[in-house]
Amino acid sequence: MTLCVNQLTINAPEQCLVRDLSFSVAPGEILTVMGPSGCGKSSLLSVLAGHIQPPMHYSGQLTLNGEPFDHLPPEQRRIGILFQDDLLFPHLNVWQNLAFALPSSMSKAQKRDQAIATLGSVNLAEFADYAPSQLSGGQRARVSVLRALLAAPDAILLDEPFSKLDKPLRRDFRAFVFEQIAQRNIPALIVTHDAEDIAHQSRCLNWPKRQLAQYCMRRCKMLDRYAIAVIRWPLKQAAVQLTKWGVKPDTVTLSGFLIGLLAVPALALQVYWLALVFIIINRLFDGLDGALAREQGLTDAGGFLDITLDFIFYASIPLGFALADPASNAIAASFLLFCFMGTGASFLAFAIMASKHQIDNPVYANKSMYYIGGITEGTETIASFVLMCLFPTYMAWIAGVFGAACLITATSRVWAGYQTLRTLDAPSS
């Protein structure tokens, strides 16, 4: 039996966990899939075993010995799975736990004989009538493997089965598992984050590069995600109408930028309510130009113009507050601009590298470049500007708090971006 996965994509509600994954596992082979916790390894096993549940869904082809099995319910796939926990039934003794895996067509006596014979093959026959609670951790682990294999699966999946064992026991149990799989000559897939779990002279599939990149850059659930969900529909309706009138996205981008710049003199003159109006109009235009671009077609030129003018607009607001009251606001404004440099540089630097490596972001699929998130995104930035306009005497305090959050964002982006790109630069196993 050969286990084959072709062009597998797994989607969760808010992200793509796996994209276009393909591999095959030959009879008797143990293929290791490595990657950090939370990147979708266990979801891959759930798809293969037939346990994935809505709202998660997947596409692609799964075959065993050339026969598709993704349409079959779990009990008909003949795929065993071994978890981190032994999951033995506490109300059954050891041989009864093994007998549970045997066909119902066998008599109780036949099941008992085969279960005890299987235990004898690994020197555990004397524990046949023991309760699971009377066994050591290593013995329970061995019984769980025997039960999984006694069902005669055509393939077996191992979900970090060694992670809860101490090192000496882990080494022995790992060797035991690999020996049992080799004896039965079935394909096996093990997911882990420990290189010691890789079988000798076997293949290791480092978690697909693009998926690992998306995992490393997974966004904090900050306000942009929810704001986009609220404004997407009205912006789309406005974009449809403006498209009929012949309005172009770049026109809206440039108009919104010029209106936003009017906030600077308004702030300098301390007419804060008027500055707030210009800021809000600018942000409305910024959302509208994106909706128009999605309606009429994204262009690199438009994306470049939009991002560049956004950064200039963001920098202009601290400048306006500094002009309004240099004695009180100049240092706070300078600090905020310094922090903006950190968030902007980390954003743009990673976007360049993401383009080079063809990394896409499933959360922001319609952005002109990879949109790396953080705890200070567009919505948080505008919220801080609004607060500054409403409470101008507290501008320095607001700028200090928001600037500190920007530094956290910049630091997390630098760390995550570096880890991602270092993984991309490393040779695959």
FIKELO-358243 format. One record per residue (C-alpha): z, y, x; residue number from 1; chain. Coordinates in Angstrom, 2 decimals, padded with zeros to 5 digits. Example, Ala and Ser with C-alpha at 12.3 -4.5 7.8 and 13.67 -1.06 7.14 Angstrom:
// residues 2
[r [007.80,-004.50,012.30],1,A]
[r [007.14,-001.06,013.67],2,A]
// end
This chain:
// residues 429
[r [000.00,000.00,000.00],1,A]
[r [-000.92,003.48,001.27],2,A]
[r [000.69,006.55,-000.26],3,A]
[r [-001.67,009.53,-000.45],4,A]
[r [-001.04,013.13,-001.49],5,A]
[r [-004.08,015.37,-001.87],6,A]
[r [-004.06,019.16,-002.43],7,A]
[r [-000.58,019.18,-003.93],8,A]
[r [000.74,022.53,-005.20],9,A]
[r [004.26,022.87,-006.67],10,A]
[r [005.19,026.00,-008.58],11,A]
[r [008.67,027.17,-009.58],12,A]
[r [009.17,030.00,-012.12],13,A]
[r [009.32,032.74,-009.48],14,A]
[r [007.51,031.30,-006.46],15,A]
[r [005.13,028.73,-005.10],16,A]
[r [007.12,026.07,-003.21],17,A]
[r [004.18,024.02,-001.93],18,A]
[r [000.54,024.97,-001.65],19,A]
[r [-002.43,022.65,-000.95],20,A]
[r [-000.38,019.94,000.80],21,A]
[r [-002.24,016.76,001.84],22,A]
[r [-001.09,013.70,003.79],23,A]
[r [-001.12,009.89,003.72],24,A]
[r [001.47,007.30,004.69],25,A]
[r [000.32,003.82,005.75],26,A]
[r [002.16,000.55,004.95],27,A]
[r [005.24,000.25,007.14],28,A]
[r [004.93,003.85,008.32],29,A]
[r [007.80,006.34,008.02],30,A]
[r [006.52,009.90,007.72],31,A]
[r [009.12,012.61,008.28],32,A]
[r [008.87,015.99,006.58],33,A]
[r [011.04,018.63,008.25],34,A]
[r [011.99,022.06,007.05],35,A]
[r [015.02,024.23,006.26],36,A]
[r [017.22,023.65,003.24],37,A]
[r [015.80,025.13,000.04],38,A]
[r [012.13,025.24,001.03],39,A]
[r [010.98,022.59,-001.45],40,A]
[r [011.31,019.27,000.38],41,A]
[r [013.34,017.68,-002.40],42,A]
[r [010.91,019.07,-004.97],43,A]
[r [008.15,017.18,-003.18],44,A]
[r [010.11,013.94,-003.61],45,A]
[r [010.78,014.76,-007.27],46,A]
[r [007.04,015.10,-007.89],47,A]
[r [006.31,011.77,-006.21],48,A]
[r [009.12,010.00,-008.07],49,A]
[r [008.15,011.57,-011.40],50,A]
[r [011.38,013.49,-011.90],51,A]
[r [010.10,017.07,-011.84],52,A]
[r [010.96,018.97,-015.01],53,A]
[r [009.71,022.20,-016.66],54,A]
[r [009.61,025.07,-015.94],55,A]
[r [008.50,023.66,-012.58],56,A]
[r [004.99,022.20,-012.52],57,A]
[r [002.46,020.89,-010.05],58,A]
[r [-001.21,020.12,-009.51],59,A]
[r [-003.00,017.77,-007.13],60,A]
[r [-003.68,014.06,-006.78],61,A]
[r [-001.13,011.33,-006.02],62,A]
[r [-002.30,007.77,-005.29],63,A]
[r [-000.84,004.45,-004.16],64,A]
[r [-003.40,002.13,-002.60],65,A]
[r [-006.14,004.25,-004.12],66,A]
[r [-004.75,004.18,-007.66],67,A]
[r [-003.52,007.44,-009.26],68,A]
[r [000.08,007.27,-010.43],69,A]
[r [000.98,010.86,-011.31],70,A]
[r [000.36,010.12,-015.02],71,A]
[r [002.92,007.28,-015.04],72,A]
[r [006.59,007.68,-016.06],73,A]
[r [009.11,007.19,-013.22],74,A]
[r [010.02,003.62,-014.16],75,A]
[r [006.38,002.50,-013.89],76,A]
[r [005.53,004.14,-010.56],77,A]
[r [007.26,001.47,-008.46],78,A]
[r [008.57,004.12,-006.08],79,A]
[r [012.13,003.82,-004.83],80,A]
[r [014.24,006.80,-003.87],81,A]
[r [017.35,007.03,-001.71],82,A]
[r [019.60,010.08,-001.96],83,A]
[r [022.35,011.59,000.18],84,A]
[r [024.99,009.95,-002.05],85,A]
[r [025.05,006.18,-002.51],86,A]
[r [025.18,006.50,-006.36],87,A]
[r [026.65,003.02,-006.82],88,A]
[r [027.97,002.25,-010.29],89,A]
[r [031.78,002.34,-010.02],90,A]
[r [032.29,-000.04,-012.97],91,A]
[r [030.16,-002.78,-011.35],92,A]
[r [031.02,-004.83,-008.29],93,A]
[r [028.71,-004.98,-005.26],94,A]
[r [026.51,-007.89,-006.32],95,A]
[r [026.22,-006.48,-009.86],96,A]
[r [025.04,-003.16,-008.39],97,A]
[r [022.30,-005.04,-006.55],98,A]
[r [021.44,-007.15,-009.60],99,A]
[r [020.82,-003.94,-011.55],100,A]
[r [017.59,-003.51,-009.53],101,A]
[r [016.25,-006.98,-010.35],102,A]
[r [013.85,-007.74,-013.23],103,A]
[r [015.39,-008.33,-016.65],104,A]
[r [013.39,-011.56,-016.89],105,A]
[r [015.74,-013.19,-014.35],106,A]
[r [018.88,-014.93,-015.58],107,A]
[r [022.30,-013.66,-014.59],108,A]
[r [022.80,-016.62,-012.29],109,A]
[r [019.45,-015.99,-010.59],110,A]
[r [020.29,-012.33,-010.13],111,A]
[r [023.66,-013.19,-008.63],112,A]
[r [022.16,-015.71,-006.23],113,A]
[r [019.49,-013.29,-005.03],114,A]
[r [021.95,-010.41,-004.72],115,A]
[r [024.36,-012.49,-002.63],116,A]
[r [021.50,-013.82,-000.50],117,A]
[r [020.40,-010.25,000.16],118,A]
[r [023.94,-009.27,001.11],119,A]
[r [024.10,-012.27,003.42],120,A]
[r [020.99,-011.13,005.25],121,A]
[r [022.93,-008.08,006.47],122,A]
[r [026.34,-009.79,006.83],123,A]
[r [027.83,-008.30,003.69],124,A]
[r [028.07,-011.44,001.52],125,A]
[r [031.88,-011.50,001.74],126,A]
[r [031.96,-008.17,-000.13],127,A]
[r [029.93,-009.39,-003.11],128,A]
[r [032.84,-009.20,-005.56],129,A]
[r [034.30,-005.98,-004.18],130,A]
[r [034.26,-002.75,-006.14],131,A]
[r [032.29,000.09,-004.49],132,A]
[r [035.55,001.99,-003.99],133,A]
[r [036.81,-000.84,-001.76],134,A]
[r [033.92,-000.48,000.69],135,A]
[r [033.68,001.85,003.65],136,A]
[r [031.17,004.70,003.61],137,A]
[r [028.77,002.77,005.84],138,A]
[r [029.00,-000.35,003.69],139,A]
[r [028.33,001.61,000.50],140,A]
[r [025.33,003.24,002.16],141,A]
[r [023.91,-000.15,003.15],142,A]
[r [024.37,-001.51,-000.37],143,A]
[r [022.53,001.50,-001.82],144,A]
[r [019.57,000.84,000.50],145,A]
[r [019.51,-002.85,-000.41],146,A]
[r [019.53,-001.97,-004.11],147,A]
[r [016.62,000.43,-003.69],148,A]
[r [014.59,-002.17,-001.77],149,A]
[r [015.59,-005.12,-003.96],150,A]
[r [013.52,-003.58,-006.76],151,A]
[r [010.48,-004.32,-004.56],152,A]
[r [009.04,-000.77,-004.62],153,A]
[r [005.52,-000.11,-003.38],154,A]
[r [006.82,002.98,-001.54],155,A]
[r [010.20,004.52,-000.85],156,A]
[r [011.39,008.13,-000.63],157,A]
[r [014.45,009.20,001.35],158,A]
[r [016.12,012.52,000.54],159,A]
[r [018.26,013.28,003.60],160,A]
[r [020.08,009.93,003.21],161,A]
[r [021.93,010.26,006.53],162,A]
[r [023.22,013.83,006.25],163,A]
[r [026.73,012.99,004.97],164,A]
[r [027.50,010.36,007.60],165,A]
[r [029.27,010.96,010.90],166,A]
[r [027.18,010.61,014.07],167,A]
[r [027.95,007.01,015.13],168,A]
[r [027.59,005.70,011.57],169,A]
[r [024.51,007.85,011.04],170,A]
[r [022.76,006.36,014.05],171,A]
[r [023.50,002.77,013.02],172,A]
[r [022.62,003.30,009.37],173,A]
[r [019.37,005.05,010.28],174,A]
[r [018.32,002.09,012.40],175,A]
[r [019.25,-000.27,009.55],176,A]
[r [017.16,001.66,007.01],177,A]
[r [014.10,001.85,009.28],178,A]
[r [014.37,-001.87,010.03],179,A]
[r [014.48,-002.74,006.32],180,A]
[r [011.42,-000.59,005.59],181,A]
[r [009.48,-002.17,008.47],182,A]
[r [010.31,-005.67,007.26],183,A]
[r [008.95,-004.89,003.79],184,A]
[r [005.86,-003.10,005.16],185,A]
[r [005.92,-000.29,002.61],186,A]
[r [005.13,003.42,003.14],187,A]
[r [008.20,005.63,003.43],188,A]
[r [008.64,009.39,003.27],189,A]
[r [011.84,010.97,004.55],190,A]
[r [012.72,014.65,004.26],191,A]
[r [015.28,016.11,006.63],192,A]
[r [016.18,019.12,008.74],193,A]
[r [017.48,017.00,011.64],194,A]
[r [015.01,015.93,014.34],195,A]
[r [017.19,012.89,015.13],196,A]
[r [016.13,011.39,011.79],197,A]
[r [012.52,011.02,012.94],198,A]
[r [011.63,007.33,013.38],199,A]
[r [010.57,006.28,016.88],200,A]
[r [006.85,006.84,017.54],201,A]
[r [006.28,008.05,013.98],202,A]
[r [004.63,011.18,012.67],203,A]
[r [006.53,014.31,011.74],204,A]
[r [005.07,016.86,009.37],205,A]
[r [006.70,020.23,009.95],206,A]
[r [006.93,021.93,006.57],207,A]
[r [003.52,023.55,005.98],208,A]
[r [003.29,026.82,007.88],209,A]
[r [002.39,029.04,004.99],210,A]
[r [005.09,027.48,002.83],211,A]
[r [007.67,027.95,005.58],212,A]
[r [006.60,031.56,005.94],213,A]
[r [007.03,032.11,002.22],214,A]
[r [010.40,030.36,002.36],215,A]
[r [011.62,032.54,005.25],216,A]
[r [010.47,035.70,003.48],217,A]
[r [011.81,034.75,000.07],218,A]
[r [012.92,037.98,-001.56],219,A]
[r [016.32,039.04,-002.72],220,A]
[r [016.31,039.37,-006.50],221,A]
[r [016.45,043.17,-006.50],222,A]
[r [015.27,045.64,-009.11],223,A]
[r [011.51,045.69,-008.41],224,A]
[r [011.09,042.23,-009.89],225,A]
[r [012.62,043.26,-013.20],226,A]
[r [011.08,046.72,-013.29],227,A]
[r [007.61,045.23,-012.81],228,A]
[r [008.20,042.82,-015.69],229,A]
[r [009.11,045.74,-018.00],230,A]
[r [006.29,048.16,-017.10],231,A]
[r [003.44,045.69,-016.49],232,A]
[r [002.21,045.55,-020.10],233,A]
[r [002.18,049.32,-020.90],234,A]
[r [000.55,050.09,-017.54],235,A]
[r [-002.13,047.48,-018.21],236,A]
[r [-002.89,048.99,-021.62],237,A]
[r [-003.15,052.46,-020.09],238,A]
[r [-005.38,051.12,-017.32],239,A]
[r [-007.75,049.54,-019.83],240,A]
[r [-008.13,052.86,-021.64],241,A]
[r [-008.54,054.91,-018.45],242,A]
[r [-011.16,052.46,-017.21],243,A]
[r [-013.15,053.12,-020.39],244,A]
[r [-012.95,056.82,-019.59],245,A]
[r [-014.26,056.23,-016.07],246,A]
[r [-011.05,057.12,-014.21],247,A]
[r [-010.91,055.58,-010.72],248,A]
[r [-007.74,054.18,-009.03],249,A]
[r [-008.16,056.34,-005.90],250,A]
[r [-008.31,059.47,-008.06],251,A]
[r [-004.98,058.58,-009.65],252,A]
[r [-003.49,057.77,-006.22],253,A]
[r [-004.46,061.12,-004.75],254,A]
[r [-003.47,063.09,-007.87],255,A]
[r [-000.06,061.44,-008.02],256,A]
[r [000.52,062.14,-004.33],257,A]
[r [-000.27,065.84,-004.66],258,A]
[r [001.99,066.15,-007.70],259,A]
[r [004.75,064.33,-005.82],260,A]
[r [004.51,066.76,-002.90],261,A]
[r [005.33,069.60,-005.31],262,A]
[r [008.86,068.16,-005.33],263,A]
[r [009.36,069.49,-001.79],264,A]
[r [009.19,073.23,-002.63],265,A]
[r [011.11,072.57,-005.85],266,A]
[r [013.89,070.96,-003.83],267,A]
[r [013.79,073.70,-001.18],268,A]
[r [014.28,076.27,-003.97],269,A]
[r [017.05,074.07,-005.43],270,A]
[r [015.24,073.62,-008.75],271,A]
[r [016.33,070.02,-008.87],272,A]
[r [015.31,069.25,-012.45],273,A]
[r [011.73,070.28,-011.67],274,A]
[r [011.73,068.20,-008.49],275,A]
[r [012.88,065.22,-010.56],276,A]
[r [009.97,065.71,-012.95],277,A]
[r [007.48,065.71,-010.07],278,A]
[r [009.08,062.58,-008.57],279,A]
[r [008.88,060.70,-011.87],280,A]
[r [005.25,061.70,-012.43],281,A]
[r [004.40,060.57,-008.91],282,A]
[r [005.94,057.16,-009.55],283,A]
[r [004.16,056.79,-012.87],284,A]
[r [000.86,057.54,-011.19],285,A]
[r [001.73,055.07,-008.42],286,A]
[r [002.20,052.29,-010.95],287,A]
[r [-000.90,053.32,-012.85],288,A]
[r [-003.23,053.28,-009.83],289,A]
[r [-002.22,049.68,-009.13],290,A]
[r [-002.89,048.66,-012.72],291,A]
[r [-006.29,050.39,-012.56],292,A]
[r [-007.10,048.60,-009.28],293,A]
[r [-006.26,045.23,-010.82],294,A]
[r [-008.44,046.11,-013.82],295,A]
[r [-011.41,047.37,-011.79],296,A]
[r [-011.02,045.32,-008.63],297,A]
[r [-008.79,045.67,-005.57],298,A]
[r [-010.26,047.36,-002.51],299,A]
[r [-008.94,047.60,001.04],300,A]
[r [-009.67,051.32,001.10],301,A]
[r [-007.65,051.88,-002.05],302,A]
[r [-004.78,049.76,-000.79],303,A]
[r [-004.73,051.67,002.50],304,A]
[r [-004.71,055.03,000.72],305,A]
[r [-001.97,054.00,-001.69],306,A]
[r [000.39,052.64,000.99],307,A]
[r [-000.14,055.54,003.39],308,A]
[r [000.46,058.23,000.78],309,A]
[r [003.50,056.36,-000.56],310,A]
[r [005.15,056.46,002.85],311,A]
[r [004.43,060.16,003.25],312,A]
[r [005.81,060.89,-000.22],313,A]
[r [009.01,058.93,000.46],314,A]
[r [009.56,060.89,003.69],315,A]
[r [008.95,064.22,001.95],316,A]
[r [011.97,063.94,-000.38],317,A]
[r [014.66,063.91,002.35],318,A]
[r [012.78,066.82,003.94],319,A]
[r [013.03,068.78,000.69],320,A]
[r [016.79,068.23,000.47],321,A]
[r [017.19,069.28,004.12],322,A]
[r [015.33,072.53,003.37],323,A]
[r [017.50,073.11,000.30],324,A]
[r [020.77,073.09,002.23],325,A]
[r [020.35,072.53,005.99],326,A]
[r [024.05,072.79,006.75],327,A]
[r [025.06,070.06,004.28],328,A]
[r [021.95,067.86,004.11],329,A]
[r [020.11,068.00,007.44],330,A]
[r [022.02,065.19,009.17],331,A]
[r [021.96,062.95,006.07],332,A]
[r [018.23,063.60,005.62],333,A]
[r [017.59,062.78,009.29],334,A]
[r [019.59,059.55,008.98],335,A]
[r [017.62,058.56,005.87],336,A]
[r [014.30,059.23,007.60],337,A]
[r [015.47,057.11,010.55],338,A]
[r [016.27,054.27,008.16],339,A]
[r [012.90,054.70,006.40],340,A]
[r [011.25,054.21,009.79],341,A]
[r [012.99,050.85,010.11],342,A]
[r [011.98,049.61,006.66],343,A]
[r [008.44,050.97,007.00],344,A]
[r [007.84,049.59,010.50],345,A]
[r [009.12,046.12,009.61],346,A]
[r [007.05,046.13,006.42],347,A]
[r [003.79,047.14,008.09],348,A]
[r [004.24,045.05,011.25],349,A]
[r [004.76,041.86,009.27],350,A]
[r [001.89,042.71,006.92],351,A]
[r [-000.44,042.85,009.95],352,A]
[r [000.74,039.48,011.23],353,A]
[r [000.66,037.97,007.74],354,A]
[r [-002.99,038.98,007.45],355,A]
[r [-003.74,037.46,010.85],356,A]
[r [-002.14,034.14,009.87],357,A]
[r [-003.52,034.29,006.32],358,A]
[r [-000.06,034.13,004.77],359,A]
[r [-000.04,034.97,001.10],360,A]
[r [002.93,035.97,-001.03],361,A]
[r [002.90,034.24,-004.45],362,A]
[r [005.38,036.75,-005.90],363,A]
[r [003.10,039.73,-005.12],364,A]
[r [-000.27,038.02,-005.32],365,A]
[r [-002.13,041.23,-006.26],366,A]
[r [-000.87,043.45,-003.45],367,A]
[r [-003.36,044.71,-000.86],368,A]
[r [-001.20,043.30,001.91],369,A]
[r [001.74,040.91,002.22],370,A]
[r [004.60,042.65,000.40],371,A]
[r [007.78,041.72,002.22],372,A]
[r [010.84,042.46,000.14],373,A]
[r [014.47,043.32,000.75],374,A]
[r [017.45,044.94,-000.93],375,A]
[r [015.81,048.40,-000.87],376,A]
[r [012.39,048.31,-002.48],377,A]
[r [010.53,050.87,-004.56],378,A]
[r [012.81,050.87,-007.58],379,A]
[r [015.97,051.26,-005.50],380,A]
[r [014.39,054.10,-003.52],381,A]
[r [013.41,056.03,-006.63],382,A]
[r [016.85,055.40,-008.15],383,A]
[r [018.44,057.01,-005.09],384,A]
[r [016.10,060.02,-005.34],385,A]
[r [016.95,060.42,-009.02],386,A]
[r [020.67,060.35,-008.24],387,A]
[r [020.18,062.97,-005.52],388,A]
[r [018.39,065.26,-007.99],389,A]
[r [021.03,064.75,-010.67],390,A]
[r [023.95,065.18,-008.29],391,A]
[r [022.60,067.32,-005.42],392,A]
[r [026.07,068.17,-004.08],393,A]
[r [026.54,064.46,-003.30],394,A]
[r [023.16,064.11,-001.59],395,A]
[r [024.71,063.33,001.81],396,A]
[r [026.86,060.54,000.38],397,A]
[r [023.98,059.01,-001.60],398,A]
[r [021.70,059.21,001.43],399,A]
[r [024.36,057.57,003.60],400,A]
[r [024.88,054.63,001.26],401,A]
[r [021.18,054.12,000.60],402,A]
[r [020.35,054.53,004.29],403,A]
[r [022.85,051.80,005.17],404,A]
[r [021.18,049.51,002.63],405,A]
[r [017.81,050.34,004.22],406,A]
[r [019.19,049.32,007.61],407,A]
[r [020.27,045.98,006.14],408,A]
[r [016.79,045.52,004.72],409,A]
[r [015.14,046.40,008.04],410,A]
[r [017.42,044.03,009.94],411,A]
[r [016.79,041.15,007.54],412,A]
[r [013.03,041.77,007.68],413,A]
[r [013.02,041.79,011.47],414,A]
[r [015.04,038.57,011.64],415,A]
[r [013.10,036.72,008.93],416,A]
[r [009.73,037.98,010.16],417,A]
[r [010.48,036.94,013.72],418,A]
[r [011.65,033.47,012.64],419,A]
[r [008.56,033.03,010.49],420,A]
[r [006.12,034.11,013.18],421,A]
[r [007.88,032.05,015.83],422,A]
[r [007.41,029.02,013.58],423,A]
[r [003.73,029.87,013.14],424,A]
[r [003.30,030.21,016.90],425,A]
[r [004.91,026.84,017.59],426,A]
[r [002.56,023.82,017.79],427,A]
[r [002.72,021.43,014.82],428,A]
[r [003.96,017.91,015.40],429,A]
// end
